């Protein structure tokens, strides 16, 4: 199945020092947390504006949020000049199209990523996938769900068979795998996904690690051909 170059997203970025590391590698997106109900790497609006103003090389910022207030999100994206947003919570499909319309009213287009939550091999939003696509979702992330207080960045892996079948169901919309991803996992299952969303796997003792990101980027490099196999 045809896709293109792998997407590598490193999440939970909080400082210029983090960006100094990231820009040395072929990272597609760096995730910045905003309105994530007190998440570990939560940023204020002022911190967000300051961070995205720092040179990040080829990596583009992605606003990661649990908020469903599309007008507020569109304002934040406009103010910070962020053009990619990850809807990490359990928002319904119409919110995707509402957000796109709100951004267009402010004069810009946005790439919308929607997280799909999987627990014990079951995707809670599977019956809504077609609606998410019709409402304009550009990319999906398949992530593990440990509970309402641990919606993401838990380091817990999604059941391999469930994730692979879900990626196949999502195709041709790109599907990224999240949840306990490291270079070993990428080597083993990389051909099934359009890329990976990584947080804990890019850290050493809780801090962003150039060595870890180097291994991750090397793991994806052999896959940077024009196809990924979800069969």
RODRENRO-336224 format. One record per residue: x, y, z of N, C-alpha, C in turn. Coordinates in steps of 0.1 Angstrom, whole numbers, plus 2048, in hexadecimal, padded with zeros to 3 digits. Layout:
<drenlums>
XYZXYZXYZ ...
</drenlums>
This chain:
<drenlums>
8087F480080080080080980C800 8058167F880E8227F680B82C801 81683180781483D81081F84780E 82B84581183584F80F83F84F81B 84685A81D85085B828849859836 85085283E84C84F84C84A85C854 84085C85C83E867866843863873 84C86C87985186988684E87588F 84687389984187E8A284787B8B0 84D8858B68538848C384A88D8CC 8448888D683A88F8DE83F8948EC 83889E8F183B8A38FE8478AC8FF 8498B48F58548BD8F48518C98FC 85B8CE9048588D990E8638E490E 86E8E29068798EC9088818ED8FB 8888F88FA8918FA8EF89C8F08EF 8A08EB8FA8AA8E08FB8A58D48F4 8988D18F68928C58EF8938C78E0 88F8D38DC88F8D68CD89D8D68C7 8A78DA8CF8B58D98CB8B98CB8C7 8B48C18CF8B68B38CC8AE8AE8C0 8A28B28C08998AD8B589D8B18A8 8A18BD8A68A48C38998B08BC892 8B78B489A8C38AC8948BE8A088C 8B189D88E8AC8908888A089287F 89D88887789188A86E884888874 88189187E87489088586A89987D 85E89387B85489A87484C8A487C 8488A08888408A88918468A789F 8458B28A78488B28B583B8B68BC 8378AE8C582A8B08CC82B8B98D8 8238C38D98228CD8E48158CB8EB 8148C98F88088C78FF8018D4904 7F48D59017ED8E09057DF8DC908 7DA8E09147CD8DC9197CC8CD919 7D58C69207D58B89227D18B4930 7CA8BC9377C58B99457D18B794E 7DB8BF94D7E68BE9567F08B3953 7F18B09467FB8A69418098A9945 81189F94581F8A09498278AB942 8248AD93582C8B792E8238C3929 8198C69318108D192E8178DE92D 8138E69238188F492180D8FE922 81090A92880791592780791B919 7FE9249167FE92A90980B932907 80F93A91181C94191082893890E 82892D91583392491383391E905 82791B9008259168F382A91F8E8 82692C8E982A9368E08399378DF 83F9378EB84E9388EC85592C8E5 8509208E88569148E38559138D4 84A9158CE8489138C085091E8B8 8549288BF85C9338B886B92F8B7 86F9248BD87D91F8BC87F9178B0 88B9188AA88E91089E88E9018A1 8858FA89A8848EC89C8888E488F 88F8EA8868948E387A8888E0872 8888D386D87D8CF8648708CA86C 8728C88798678C388185C8CF883 8508CB8818458D588383D8D2890 8388DD8978318DB8A38238D58A1 81F8CD8AA8128C78AA80C8C98B8 8018D18B87FA8D38C57F28C78C9 7F58C18D57EF8B58DA7E58BA8E5 7D98B78E47CF8BC8ED7C38B28F0 7BE8B48FC7B18AD8FF7A58B68FD 7A78C28FA79D8CC8F97948C98ED 7878CC8EF77E8CB8E37788D98E0 77E8E38E57798F18E37808F68D6 7798F38CA7808F68BD7839048BB 77A90D8C077D91C8BD78A9208C5 78B91B8D179791F8D97A39188D3 7A290C8CF7AE9058C87B290C8BC 7A89108B47AC9178A77B39258AA 7AE92B8B57B59388B97C49358BD 7C692A8C57D39278CA7DC9238BE 7D791B8B57DF9178A97E29238A1 7D992D89F7DC9398987E794189F 7E59438AC7EF94C8B37FD9468B3 7FE9398B480B9328B581092E8A7 80893089D80C92C88F80F91D88E 8079158958089068957FD90288B 8018F88827F88F48787F58E5878 7F88DF8837F48D18867EF8CF894 7E48C88957DE8C68A27DB8B88A4 7DD8B28B07DA8A58B47CF8A58BE 7C38A08BA7B889F8C37B98928CA 7BD8938D77C18878DE7B68818E6 7AB8888E87A08838F079587C8E8 78A87B8EF77E8748E977487D8E2 77A8868D977188F8D276A8888C7 75E88C8C47568868B975A88C8AC 7578848A175B88889375889788F 74C89C8937498AA88E7528B4893 7598B189F7638BB8A476F8BC89A 7728B289377D8B28897798BD87E 76D8BB87876A8C586E7678D3873 7628D48807608E188676E8E8888 7788E188C7858E788E78B8EB881 7898E387678F8E78697888F4864 77B8F586677490186277890D86A 77A90B87777E91688078C91B87C 7959128787A29168737A291D866 79991985D79891F85079292D852 78992F85C78493D85E78F946863 79A9408687A594886D7B0949862 7AE9438577B794584B7C193B849 7C092F84F7CA92584D7C491784D 7CC90D8477C88FF8477D08F8852 7C98EE8577CF8E68637CF8D785F 7DA8D08637DA8C28637D58BD870 7CB8B486F7C48AF87B7C78A087D 7CD89D8897D089088D7C688B897 7C18808967B787A8A07BD86E8A6 7BD86D8B37C28618BA7B68588BC 7B984B8B97AF8408BC7B58388C8 7AC8358D17B082F8DE7AD8208DE 7B78188E17B580A8E17B88048EF 7AF7FB8F37B17F59007AC7E68FF 7B57DD9047B27CF9037AE7CB8F5 7B57D08EB7B27CD8DD7A67D38D7 79F7DC8DE7937E28D97967F18D7 7927F68CB7938058C878680B8CB 7858148D577981A8D97728228CE 77A8288C47748308BA7738298AD 77481C8AC77481589F768818897 75C81889D75081B89574F829890 758832895758840890762843886 76A83988277583C87977184286C 76783C86676284285975D85085B 75785386675286186875E86A86B 76886687277486E87477B871866 77B86785E781869850779874848 76C87284876387B841763889846 76688A85376789885977489E858 77E89785178A89D84E79789A856 79788F85D7A388A8647AE88785A 7BA88D85C7C588B8537CE87F857 7CF87D8647D88728697D286D875 7D38608777CF8598847DB85588C 7D98558997E384E8A27DC8438A9 7E28388AA7DD82C8B17E582C8BE 7DE82D8C97E482E8D67DD8268E1 7E48228EB7DE81A8F67D78238FF 7CC81E9057C482590F7C481E91C 7CA8249267CC81E9337C182393D 7B982D9397AF8329427AE841940 7A38479457A08559447AB85E949 7B38599537BE8619587CB85E951 7CB8559477D78529407D484F932 7CF85992B7CA85791D7D5855913 7E185A9167EC85890D7F985A914 80485790C81285891281484F91E 80E84391E80F83A92981B830927 82082F91B82A825918825817916 81881691681280991580F806906 8137FA9018117F78F38037F28F0 7FF7F68E47F27F18DF7F47E28DB 7E97DA8DC7EA7CC8D87EE7CC8C9 7F87C58C57FE7C58B87F47C28AD 7EC7B78AF7E37B38A57D87BE8A3 7D37C38AE7C87CD8AE7CD7D98A7 7D97DE8AA7DE7EA8A37E07E8894 7E67DC8907E87DA8827DB7D987A 7D17D38807C47D28797BD7E0878 7BF7E88837B97F58837C07FE878 7CD7FD8777D580486D7D080185F 7CD7F485D7C77EF8507BA7F584E 7B27F68587A47FC8577A580B854 7AF8128597B08208577B6824849 7BD81B8437C481E8367B982282C 7BC82D8237C98338217CD83F82A 7C48428337C884D83D7D4848845 7DE8508467EA84B84D7E784885C 7ED83D8617EB83986F7F9838875 7FB83F88080783F888804836894 80E82F89980D8278A581482E8B0 80D82E8BC8128348C88118298D3 81782C8DE8168238EA82281A8EB 82C81E8F38378158F68408128EA 84081C8E08488198D485781C8D7 85F8138D286E8158D387380F8C6 8818108C488780C8B78857FD8B4 8847F58BF8827E78BC8747E48B7 86A7EB8BC85D7E98B785B7EE8A9 8627F98A68617FE8988677F488E 8727EE8928787E488986F7D9886 8677D589185E7C98908517CC888 84B7D888A83E7DA88583D7E787C 8487ED8798487F98728417F9864 8417EE85E83B7ED85082C7EE850 8267EE85C8177EE85D8127FC85F 81B80686181681486581C81E85C 81682A85C81B83685582683D85D 82783986A83184087382E83D881 83584488A83484289883384F8A0 82B84E8AB82A8598B48318548C2 83B85B8C68448568D18468618DB 84485C8E88478658F385185E8FC 84D85590485684E90E862848907 8608438FB86A83C8F38758458EE 8738528EF87D85C8EB8848628F7 88285C90388786290F891859917 89A85F91E8A38589278A285F935 89D85793F89A85D94C89186994B 88786894287D87294188087D938 88D87E93389188992B89388591C 89088E91389288B9058A0887902 8A287D8FB8B08778F98B38778EA 8BE87D8E68C387D8D98C686F8D4 8CC8678DD8CF8598DA8C38518D7 8B98538DF8AC84B8DC8A684F8CF 8A685C8CC8A08618C08A885D8B4 8B585C8B68BE8578AB8BA8498A7 8B88418B18B48338AF8A78328A9 89D83A8AD89083A8A789083E899 89884889589884D8888A084387F 8AA83C8848B083287C8A782687A 89F82388389581888288B81B877 88782787687D82B86B88382D85E 89083085D897833851895828846 89781B84989581183F887810839 87D81584186F81583D86C821834 87582B83287183782B87183481C 86882C81886682880A85882C807 8538297FC84682E7F883B8247FC 83C81C80683181480A83280F818 82780C81E82680582B81C7FA829 81E7EF82F8167E382D80D7E1839 8007E28367F67E08417EE7D383F 7F37CB8367EC7BE8337EF7B483D 
</drenlums>
